[in-house]
Amino acid sequence: MMFKFTPIILIFISQLALSQVENSECGSLKNGFGPYDYRTERGASLNLVESAHFTQQVEMLMNATTGYIGGDIDYTLRAFPNHHRALMTVMRYGEKTKSTKPPHMQYTVECYFDRAIRFRPDDAITRMIYSMYLAKNNRAPEAIQQLDIAADGAETQENPFAHYNLGLNYFDLKDYDKAAIQAHKAYNMGFPQTALKEKLKSVGKWTESETEPPNTSTSAPTPSN
């Protein structure tokens, strides 16, 4: 018996195969230590990894603690795939070495973002950092896509800092309308910094919030004598 595949099924199969290849290239998330969520695991496990592998010297790309800077960053990101500061560091390390796969690292820079997102797809900060990486590599549409996903996730959180940073990232990508939306959300939650507002004003994309309730008070009638 011969089976006929519809175009939709064929697309699904090809996407699944591609995903498996990408995951294979970027490695399994299984690890001898962890993996742990950087957002929630702030105890002994994080202290152990940071004191042994992700010291200030490693973060500044100056000196390794266990032989090689790349090895220390790699260990950190295998134990904590969404370690935000380590993701920023691996991005800078790639820029410094002018390599998509810096020395003594198991994966490419982009693979570490792939791993972080597979590990915790709802981590908005990870997606913002990845968006920065994509923007630096002239991949603006993909960068905006990552910000859009992060913005959807931020809707469920009362976090003005997240909305503010999303606004800054949208602004840098010249998506001023989305930057303004995130700015209003941050300011309506009481965020104090005004730099984003000033940036939007400089390109004529700032309007005062329309969410403030209108003044509906009326004057009391003057009593007659």
C-alpha beads as a LAMMPS data file, in Angstrom:
LAMMPS data file: protein, C-alpha beads

225 atoms
224 bonds

1 atom types
1 bond types

-500.0 500.0 xlo xhi
-500.0 500.0 ylo yhi
-500.0 500.0 zlo zhi

Masses

1 110.0

Atoms # bond

1 1 1 0.000 0.000 0.000
2 1 1 1.357 3.420 -0.917
3 1 1 0.813 6.408 1.345
4 1 1 0.359 9.886 -0.032
5 1 1 1.694 12.719 2.102
6 1 1 0.038 16.106 1.975
7 1 1 2.275 19.178 1.672
8 1 1 1.538 20.063 5.318
9 1 1 2.727 16.650 6.531
10 1 1 5.840 16.867 4.374
11 1 1 6.632 20.309 5.788
12 1 1 6.146 19.004 9.333
13 1 1 8.452 16.037 8.678
14 1 1 11.140 18.242 7.152
15 1 1 10.955 20.706 10.053
16 1 1 11.164 17.876 12.570
17 1 1 14.188 16.428 10.786
18 1 1 15.850 19.851 10.712
19 1 1 15.169 20.330 14.422
20 1 1 16.749 16.969 15.190
21 1 1 19.837 17.873 13.162
22 1 1 20.159 21.238 14.892
23 1 1 19.752 19.657 18.309
24 1 1 22.303 16.994 17.400
25 1 1 24.794 19.631 16.290
26 1 1 24.253 21.641 19.460
27 1 1 24.335 18.638 21.763
28 1 1 22.098 17.096 24.370
29 1 1 21.185 19.125 27.433
30 1 1 22.030 16.190 29.671
31 1 1 24.960 17.014 31.908
32 1 1 26.825 15.459 34.793
33 1 1 26.140 18.568 36.887
34 1 1 22.718 20.091 36.311
35 1 1 21.408 21.494 34.127
36 1 1 19.983 24.163 36.415
37 1 1 17.779 27.186 35.748
38 1 1 19.793 30.369 36.290
39 1 1 16.644 32.289 37.232
40 1 1 15.675 30.072 40.150
41 1 1 18.778 28.163 41.285
42 1 1 20.672 30.749 43.294
43 1 1 22.119 28.522 45.967
44 1 1 25.131 26.278 46.399
45 1 1 25.085 24.906 42.844
46 1 1 25.403 28.349 41.267
47 1 1 28.036 29.445 43.788
48 1 1 30.083 26.326 43.070
49 1 1 30.039 26.840 39.302
50 1 1 30.736 30.568 39.440
51 1 1 33.549 30.302 41.993
52 1 1 35.273 27.497 40.062
53 1 1 34.539 28.445 36.433
54 1 1 32.809 31.786 35.971
55 1 1 34.952 34.177 37.963
56 1 1 35.190 37.892 37.256
57 1 1 38.420 37.239 35.348
58 1 1 36.648 34.756 33.067
59 1 1 33.679 37.057 32.567
60 1 1 36.079 39.842 31.549
61 1 1 37.843 37.411 29.168
62 1 1 41.160 37.977 30.932
63 1 1 42.235 34.729 32.633
64 1 1 40.896 31.195 32.943
65 1 1 40.525 29.329 36.216
66 1 1 40.874 25.755 34.920
67 1 1 43.164 26.103 31.928
68 1 1 41.156 27.832 29.183
69 1 1 38.648 30.673 29.142
70 1 1 36.542 28.835 26.565
71 1 1 36.465 25.728 28.726
72 1 1 35.298 27.672 31.771
73 1 1 32.503 29.402 29.844
74 1 1 31.488 26.109 28.264
75 1 1 31.289 24.366 31.644
76 1 1 29.171 27.209 33.039
77 1 1 26.724 27.055 30.135
78 1 1 26.417 23.293 30.277
79 1 1 25.586 23.436 33.993
80 1 1 23.374 26.557 33.612
81 1 1 22.322 26.757 29.936
82 1 1 20.432 30.024 30.481
83 1 1 23.116 31.751 32.584
84 1 1 22.496 35.283 31.301
85 1 1 25.907 36.756 32.056
86 1 1 27.676 33.727 30.604
87 1 1 25.610 34.045 27.412
88 1 1 26.693 37.672 27.125
89 1 1 30.270 36.545 27.700
90 1 1 30.247 33.819 25.050
91 1 1 28.850 36.351 22.586
92 1 1 31.698 38.755 23.385
93 1 1 34.225 35.910 23.259
94 1 1 33.124 35.081 19.730
95 1 1 33.526 38.736 18.764
96 1 1 36.943 38.964 20.412
97 1 1 38.273 35.829 18.715
98 1 1 36.429 36.578 15.447
99 1 1 35.132 33.027 15.494
100 1 1 31.710 31.404 15.429
101 1 1 33.242 28.645 17.568
102 1 1 35.743 30.223 19.962
103 1 1 38.774 28.255 21.183
104 1 1 38.253 25.371 23.616
105 1 1 34.451 25.475 23.377
106 1 1 32.352 22.436 22.471
107 1 1 29.774 24.347 20.431
108 1 1 29.338 27.432 18.315
109 1 1 28.207 30.667 19.937
110 1 1 24.769 30.287 18.383
111 1 1 24.503 26.736 19.704
112 1 1 24.717 28.019 23.263
113 1 1 21.658 30.173 22.543
114 1 1 19.920 27.186 20.955
115 1 1 20.623 25.151 24.080
116 1 1 19.442 27.915 26.413
117 1 1 16.153 28.309 24.555
118 1 1 15.564 24.567 24.372
119 1 1 16.215 24.389 28.100
120 1 1 13.886 27.245 29.112
121 1 1 11.804 28.569 26.175
122 1 1 10.023 31.017 28.496
123 1 1 13.193 32.872 29.553
124 1 1 12.656 36.359 28.109
125 1 1 16.121 37.617 29.020
126 1 1 17.781 34.765 27.136
127 1 1 15.762 35.671 24.061
128 1 1 16.706 39.349 24.416
129 1 1 20.401 38.456 24.544
130 1 1 19.968 36.159 21.553
131 1 1 18.234 39.005 19.756
132 1 1 21.297 41.175 20.375
133 1 1 23.494 38.457 18.884
134 1 1 21.271 38.174 15.802
135 1 1 21.200 41.945 15.346
136 1 1 24.995 42.143 15.536
137 1 1 25.129 39.564 12.752
138 1 1 22.775 41.513 10.467
139 1 1 19.810 39.210 11.060
140 1 1 17.284 41.849 12.109
141 1 1 14.082 39.935 11.159
142 1 1 15.142 36.986 13.323
143 1 1 16.157 39.356 16.107
144 1 1 12.706 40.964 16.116
145 1 1 11.094 37.520 16.096
146 1 1 12.960 36.638 19.299
147 1 1 11.854 39.921 20.897
148 1 1 8.243 39.236 19.890
149 1 1 8.350 35.875 21.673
150 1 1 9.926 37.485 24.721
151 1 1 7.268 40.217 24.712
152 1 1 4.481 37.641 24.640
153 1 1 6.010 35.975 27.685
154 1 1 6.420 39.281 29.494
155 1 1 2.666 39.870 29.273
156 1 1 2.110 37.350 32.074
157 1 1 4.594 39.050 34.419
158 1 1 4.382 42.309 36.321
159 1 1 7.971 43.166 35.451
160 1 1 8.548 46.761 34.261
161 1 1 12.286 46.103 33.873
162 1 1 11.583 43.417 31.252
163 1 1 9.254 45.687 29.278
164 1 1 11.761 48.554 29.446
165 1 1 14.595 46.414 28.124
166 1 1 12.373 45.002 25.408
167 1 1 11.631 48.580 24.406
168 1 1 15.333 49.425 24.232
169 1 1 16.009 46.375 22.082
170 1 1 13.129 47.162 19.731
171 1 1 14.408 50.740 19.461
172 1 1 17.910 49.580 18.538
173 1 1 16.330 47.492 15.758
174 1 1 14.390 50.578 14.611
175 1 1 11.010 49.003 15.339
176 1 1 9.837 52.177 17.025
177 1 1 6.148 51.311 17.277
178 1 1 6.847 48.167 19.294
179 1 1 9.423 50.065 21.334
180 1 1 6.764 52.613 22.261
181 1 1 4.298 49.888 23.291
182 1 1 6.849 48.347 25.644
183 1 1 7.847 51.758 26.974
184 1 1 4.265 52.605 27.930
185 1 1 3.886 49.268 29.680
186 1 1 7.056 49.856 31.684
187 1 1 6.121 53.417 32.641
188 1 1 2.551 52.476 33.527
189 1 1 4.083 50.006 36.008
190 1 1 6.115 52.823 37.545
191 1 1 9.510 52.306 35.899
192 1 1 11.556 55.427 36.724
193 1 1 14.220 55.677 34.001
194 1 1 13.302 58.006 31.135
195 1 1 16.058 57.245 28.608
196 1 1 13.738 55.150 26.426
197 1 1 11.118 57.892 26.399
198 1 1 13.749 60.419 25.334
199 1 1 14.988 58.116 22.575
200 1 1 11.448 57.759 21.240
201 1 1 10.932 61.519 21.420
202 1 1 14.106 62.026 19.370
203 1 1 12.572 60.098 16.451
204 1 1 9.076 61.504 16.869
205 1 1 7.611 58.237 18.138
206 1 1 6.545 59.186 21.653
207 1 1 3.025 60.124 22.671
208 1 1 1.771 60.428 26.207
209 1 1 -0.036 57.370 27.513
210 1 1 -3.711 57.127 26.692
211 1 1 -4.352 54.712 29.539
212 1 1 -4.772 57.419 32.164
213 1 1 -8.411 57.867 33.121
214 1 1 -9.995 61.061 31.800
215 1 1 -11.050 63.809 34.170
216 1 1 -14.800 63.270 34.553
217 1 1 -15.373 65.568 37.519
218 1 1 -18.005 68.264 37.125
219 1 1 -18.499 71.465 39.036
220 1 1 -21.028 71.305 41.835
221 1 1 -24.125 73.401 41.195
222 1 1 -24.109 76.791 42.835
223 1 1 -26.779 76.818 45.520
224 1 1 -29.488 79.384 44.895
225 1 1 -30.301 82.003 47.492

Bonds

1 1 1 2
2 1 2 3
3 1 3 4
4 1 4 5
5 1 5 6
6 1 6 7
7 1 7 8
8 1 8 9
9 1 9 10
10 1 10 11
11 1 11 12
12 1 12 13
13 1 13 14
14 1 14 15
15 1 15 16
16 1 16 17
17 1 17 18
18 1 18 19
19 1 19 20
20 1 20 21
21 1 21 22
22 1 22 23
23 1 23 24
24 1 24 25
25 1 25 26
26 1 26 27
27 1 27 28
28 1 28 29
29 1 29 30
30 1 30 31
31 1 31 32
32 1 32 33
33 1 33 34
34 1 34 35
35 1 35 36
36 1 36 37
37 1 37 38
38 1 38 39
39 1 39 40
40 1 40 41
41 1 41 42
42 1 42 43
43 1 43 44
44 1 44 45
45 1 45 46
46 1 46 47
47 1 47 48
48 1 48 49
49 1 49 50
50 1 50 51
51 1 51 52
52 1 52 53
53 1 53 54
54 1 54 55
55 1 55 56
56 1 56 57
57 1 57 58
58 1 58 59
59 1 59 60
60 1 60 61
61 1 61 62
62 1 62 63
63 1 63 64
64 1 64 65
65 1 65 66
66 1 66 67
67 1 67 68
68 1 68 69
69 1 69 70
70 1 70 71
71 1 71 72
72 1 72 73
73 1 73 74
74 1 74 75
75 1 75 76
76 1 76 77
77 1 77 78
78 1 78 79
79 1 79 80
80 1 80 81
81 1 81 82
82 1 82 83
83 1 83 84
84 1 84 85
85 1 85 86
86 1 86 87
87 1 87 88
88 1 88 89
89 1 89 90
90 1 90 91
91 1 91 92
92 1 92 93
93 1 93 94
94 1 94 95
95 1 95 96
96 1 96 97
97 1 97 98
98 1 98 99
99 1 99 100
100 1 100 101
101 1 101 102
102 1 102 103
103 1 103 104
104 1 104 105
105 1 105 106
106 1 106 107
107 1 107 108
108 1 108 109
109 1 109 110
110 1 110 111
111 1 111 112
112 1 112 113
113 1 113 114
114 1 114 115
115 1 115 116
116 1 116 117
117 1 117 118
118 1 118 119
119 1 119 120
120 1 120 121
121 1 121 122
122 1 122 123
123 1 123 124
124 1 124 125
125 1 125 126
126 1 126 127
127 1 127 128
128 1 128 129
129 1 129 130
130 1 130 131
131 1 131 132
132 1 132 133
133 1 133 134
134 1 134 135
135 1 135 136
136 1 136 137
137 1 137 138
138 1 138 139
139 1 139 140
140 1 140 141
141 1 141 142
142 1 142 143
143 1 143 144
144 1 144 145
145 1 145 146
146 1 146 147
147 1 147 148
148 1 148 149
149 1 149 150
150 1 150 151
151 1 151 152
152 1 152 153
153 1 153 154
154 1 154 155
155 1 155 156
156 1 156 157
157 1 157 158
158 1 158 159
159 1 159 160
160 1 160 161
161 1 161 162
162 1 162 163
163 1 163 164
164 1 164 165
165 1 165 166
166 1 166 167
167 1 167 168
168 1 168 169
169 1 169 170
170 1 170 171
171 1 171 172
172 1 172 173
173 1 173 174
174 1 174 175
175 1 175 176
176 1 176 177
177 1 177 178
178 1 178 179
179 1 179 180
180 1 180 181
181 1 181 182
182 1 182 183
183 1 183 184
184 1 184 185
185 1 185 186
186 1 186 187
187 1 187 188
188 1 188 189
189 1 189 190
190 1 190 191
191 1 191 192
192 1 192 193
193 1 193 194
194 1 194 195
195 1 195 196
196 1 196 197
197 1 197 198
198 1 198 199
199 1 199 200
200 1 200 201
201 1 201 202
202 1 202 203
203 1 203 204
204 1 204 205
205 1 205 206
206 1 206 207
207 1 207 208
208 1 208 209
209 1 209 210
210 1 210 211
211 1 211 212
212 1 212 213
213 1 213 214
214 1 214 215
215 1 215 216
216 1 216 217
217 1 217 218
218 1 218 219
219 1 219 220
220 1 220 221
221 1 221 222
222 1 222 223
223 1 223 224
224 1 224 225
